[in-house]
């Protein structure tokens, strides 16, 4: 049975996408894909999610260059799509960036893509490498937290965070760099709560991480593997942090840059 490959075309050089699709077919893969649409307000980033979640899809290929990833709305939308996919399929799901840009480096990527592989479109072994990635079983990559996205043009983009299985957070905090949280809640994992009870909620907390300042909200609710903290930002955060509410000055929080 052919392995399915989903191809996201972000590059203005459409020859890269065409070459990638042809190469996949040549090596016995079944490629399909879409052109990236930069419309955050319409949640256009969600368009390929069902295809990425399909059990038949074994590899995500992103055709792009460094300049294609410079716009903050593009980076944010692509990260939201990746987080949604990883929540269902695991952090270890294979992602390959195909590019003609020899300056594209892992540090140019949003955090959620740092485990992806960058391959040149003219790499003679590209077809073989894509085939190998598509046929390699996905390895489970452990994380200390779980993170999901709930998004709709009506209610906006919400993050859902909680501890990994078997762990508990005694209070929870979330914040953004360049913008702040503007709504939050606590409830059973998996869906936005219709009603919420917040214990000792705090707003406008300032935290410094290196040279960056974050504005955060927090509550003292206990968050376990069946309960989640939901939070929404007023704009596009350059980065976020979240995790158990610190007890004292030392904070062990999770961070993602977009």
Legacy VTK file of the C-alpha trace (Angstrom):
# vtk DataFile Version 3.0
C-alpha trace
ASCII
DATASET POLYDATA
POINTS 258 float
0.000 0.000 0.000
1.329 3.430 -0.961
2.256 5.805 1.832
0.449 9.133 1.620
2.411 12.366 1.809
0.824 15.751 2.457
2.661 18.628 0.760
2.222 22.229 1.917
3.450 24.728 -0.666
4.627 28.007 0.857
7.364 28.860 -1.593
6.848 31.455 -4.316
8.987 29.187 -6.466
6.333 26.702 -7.583
8.981 24.590 -9.325
10.012 23.309 -5.884
6.513 22.016 -5.181
6.138 20.494 -8.643
9.504 18.762 -8.358
8.641 17.412 -4.905
5.300 16.014 -6.053
6.889 14.354 -9.092
9.663 12.872 -6.961
7.174 11.424 -4.471
5.303 9.705 -7.300
8.544 8.405 -8.808
9.445 6.756 -5.495
6.061 5.099 -5.026
4.543 7.582 -2.595
1.034 9.039 -2.945
1.333 12.830 -2.634
-1.419 15.391 -2.229
-1.338 18.906 -0.885
-2.370 22.534 -0.855
-1.100 26.078 -1.261
-0.725 28.021 1.973
-3.301 30.775 2.524
-2.314 33.528 4.965
-5.702 34.436 6.446
-5.568 34.027 10.219
-8.919 35.722 10.844
-10.636 33.119 8.654
-8.708 30.254 10.293
-7.376 29.313 6.849
-4.515 27.409 8.498
-7.024 24.719 9.521
-7.802 23.746 5.910
-5.354 20.797 5.654
-5.759 19.550 9.233
-8.083 16.640 8.425
-5.617 15.432 5.801
-2.723 15.566 8.261
-4.776 13.694 10.853
-5.764 10.935 8.433
-4.112 7.690 9.509
-3.026 7.055 5.921
-0.866 10.206 5.918
2.665 9.195 6.892
4.696 12.355 6.231
4.247 16.137 6.108
6.410 17.932 3.542
6.614 21.737 3.574
8.055 23.432 0.490
9.412 26.787 1.604
12.293 29.233 1.806
13.554 31.480 4.585
11.703 34.541 3.256
8.427 32.614 3.124
8.624 32.196 6.901
9.353 35.807 7.818
5.777 37.073 8.220
4.472 36.636 11.780
0.961 35.643 10.702
2.405 32.869 8.500
4.641 31.554 11.274
1.780 31.659 13.773
-0.724 29.925 11.502
1.765 27.238 10.548
2.601 26.671 14.223
-1.092 26.382 15.156
-1.568 23.781 12.430
1.444 21.844 13.662
0.310 21.948 17.297
-3.139 20.683 16.304
-1.584 17.848 14.329
0.928 16.941 17.030
-1.764 16.791 19.698
-3.385 13.925 17.803
-0.398 12.267 16.116
2.468 12.966 18.504
5.480 15.260 18.536
7.488 12.634 16.674
5.356 12.725 13.506
7.836 13.282 10.638
8.055 16.717 9.035
10.439 17.559 6.196
11.152 21.014 4.772
12.111 20.942 1.101
13.858 24.101 -0.078
16.096 25.668 -2.686
17.271 28.164 -0.073
20.640 27.119 1.344
20.302 29.721 4.132
17.266 28.052 5.734
18.327 26.690 9.134
16.606 25.063 12.143
16.927 28.294 14.142
14.715 30.010 11.558
11.821 27.716 12.477
9.128 28.176 15.112
9.814 25.916 18.115
7.304 23.232 17.124
9.274 22.567 13.912
12.743 22.302 15.435
12.622 18.509 15.129
11.888 18.703 11.406
14.474 17.974 8.745
15.606 20.457 6.086
16.470 18.973 2.681
17.517 20.687 -0.549
15.243 20.129 -3.519
18.327 19.291 -5.626
19.605 16.728 -3.115
20.194 13.560 -5.144
18.948 11.401 -2.285
15.808 13.474 -1.595
13.412 10.855 -2.990
15.017 8.068 -0.997
14.977 10.149 2.184
11.307 11.080 1.811
10.476 7.425 1.244
12.445 6.412 4.326
10.715 9.031 6.508
7.293 7.954 5.269
8.006 4.300 6.011
9.607 4.729 9.427
7.224 4.116 12.372
6.563 7.247 14.414
8.475 7.171 17.695
6.761 8.459 20.799
8.466 11.622 22.077
7.648 12.258 25.752
6.656 15.724 26.958
5.942 17.152 30.397
2.787 18.792 29.122
-0.046 18.455 26.633
-1.097 21.301 24.373
-3.976 21.595 21.937
-5.693 24.302 19.897
-9.402 25.156 19.649
-10.155 27.696 16.936
-13.200 29.178 15.271
-13.852 32.580 13.628
-16.590 33.105 16.216
-14.639 32.561 19.425
-11.061 32.973 18.265
-7.945 30.898 18.914
-7.742 29.162 22.286
-4.854 27.148 23.679
-5.580 24.168 25.919
-2.751 23.187 28.269
-2.289 20.634 31.002
0.289 18.331 32.567
1.347 15.022 31.066
-0.360 11.818 32.148
0.182 11.054 35.818
1.261 14.607 36.689
-0.514 17.492 38.435
-0.038 21.249 38.364
-0.787 23.078 41.600
-1.955 26.237 39.924
-1.302 27.252 36.329
0.076 30.245 34.436
0.181 31.295 30.783
1.609 34.383 29.141
2.611 35.921 25.862
5.492 37.966 24.493
4.323 41.023 22.510
0.710 40.484 23.578
-1.259 39.376 26.602
-3.890 36.794 27.471
-7.374 38.325 27.289
-9.532 35.400 28.463
-9.014 32.153 30.364
-10.862 29.271 31.970
-10.540 25.837 33.569
-12.530 22.745 32.708
-12.473 19.092 31.587
-9.908 18.429 28.881
-10.934 18.213 25.259
-13.451 21.044 24.907
-13.845 24.688 25.831
-15.780 24.956 29.109
-19.222 26.560 29.016
-18.827 27.494 32.678
-15.694 27.860 34.752
-14.707 28.443 38.368
-11.393 30.240 38.799
-9.509 30.157 42.079
-7.509 33.277 42.983
-7.145 34.417 39.404
-4.318 36.829 38.629
-3.893 39.095 35.600
-1.141 41.298 34.220
1.764 39.391 35.757
5.158 40.405 34.319
7.831 37.777 33.769
11.264 38.142 32.178
12.885 35.389 30.154
16.248 36.531 28.899
15.648 39.898 27.232
11.979 39.180 26.568
9.105 40.275 28.804
5.924 38.217 29.038
2.535 39.322 30.317
0.706 36.455 31.989
-2.524 35.412 33.673
-2.770 32.676 36.281
-5.128 30.776 38.576
-4.564 28.504 41.559
-6.866 25.727 40.336
-5.375 22.246 40.431
-4.836 20.965 36.875
-4.469 17.208 36.412
-4.485 14.823 33.455
-8.276 15.138 33.088
-8.447 18.922 33.547
-7.114 21.707 31.344
-6.340 25.394 31.431
-7.706 27.302 28.450
-6.320 30.703 27.417
-6.641 33.127 24.512
-4.454 36.006 23.347
-5.493 39.442 22.154
-3.199 39.290 19.124
-0.317 37.275 17.703
2.203 36.366 20.404
5.834 36.243 19.370
6.221 33.494 21.964
4.237 31.938 24.799
5.038 30.383 28.140
2.828 28.152 30.248
2.945 25.598 33.024
2.590 25.105 36.732
2.254 28.302 38.741
5.709 28.980 40.204
6.109 28.678 43.963
8.637 31.398 44.649
11.033 33.118 42.245
12.176 29.964 40.432
9.942 29.090 37.477
10.042 25.905 35.419
7.776 26.891 32.548
7.406 25.634 28.999
8.087 28.087 26.176
7.270 28.118 22.465
8.403 30.724 19.980
6.472 31.416 16.778
LINES 1 259
258 0 1 2 3 4 5 6 7 8 9 10 11 12 13 14 15 16 17 18 19 20 21 22 23 24 25 26 27 28 29 30 31 32 33 34 35 36 37 38 39 40 41 42 43 44 45 46 47 48 49 50 51 52 53 54 55 56 57 58 59 60 61 62 63 64 65 66 67 68 69 70 71 72 73 74 75 76 77 78 79 80 81 82 83 84 85 86 87 88 89 90 91 92 93 94 95 96 97 98 99 100 101 102 103 104 105 106 107 108 109 110 111 112 113 114 115 116 117 118 119 120 121 122 123 124 125 126 127 128 129 130 131 132 133 134 135 136 137 138 139 140 141 142 143 144 145 146 147 148 149 150 151 152 153 154 155 156 157 158 159 160 161 162 163 164 165 166 167 168 169 170 171 172 173 174 175 176 177 178 179 180 181 182 183 184 185 186 187 188 189 190 191 192 193 194 195 196 197 198 199 200 201 202 203 204 205 206 207 208 209 210 211 212 213 214 215 216 217 218 219 220 221 222 223 224 225 226 227 228 229 230 231 232 233 234 235 236 237 238 239 240 241 242 243 244 245 246 247 248 249 250 251 252 253 254 255 256 257
